[in-house]
Amino acid sequence: MSALLLLAGLPCYAAGDPVRGEALYQGCTDCHSIEQNDVGPKHGGVFGRKAGAVSDYSYSSALKNSGIVWNEETLDKWLMDPQGLVPGAKMFFTVTNLQDRSDIIAFLRAQSK
């Protein structure tokens, strides 16, 4: 019973499929790419990077000062509700489906190696 209580406090993620994530990421390319900044910052190497740290992109002060480091948990929260995670951030696009978020995150993780 105590093991179940301990597990209840851990975040729950669906297993991500990076191939499906790559297809879903095409919906992000109106603003982002892996290798270059556009309306949004580039995503290559995002895992382990501090939010607001790409030197040649103009981030909101809110994101620059957030102290967030991108990982599965923070990216999941960001994609689910960027304004809820960092009020005042520039991004308003959301990914409400858990599996879609997990797949996009798996794709981004693969692009960070």
Stockholm file with secondary structure:
# STOCKHOLM 1.0

chainA/1-113         MSALLLLAGLPCYAAGDPVRGEALYQGCTDCHSIEQNDVGPKHGGVFGRKAGAVSDYSYSSALKNSGIVWNEETLDKWLMDPQGLVPGAKMFFTVTNLQDRSDIIAFLRAQSK
#=GR chainA/1-113 SS CHHHHHHHTSCCCCCCCHHHHHHHHGGGTTTCCSSSCSSSCCCTTCTTCBTTCCTTSCCCHHHHTSCCBCSHHHHHHHHHCHHHHSTTCSCCCCCCCHHHHHHHHHHHHHTTC
#=GC SS_cons         CHHHHHHHTSCCCCCCCHHHHHHHHGGGTTTCCSSSCSSSCCCTTCTTCBTTCCTTSCCCHHHHTSCCBCSHHHHHHHHHCHHHHSTTCSCCCCCCCHHHHHHHHHHHHHTTC
//
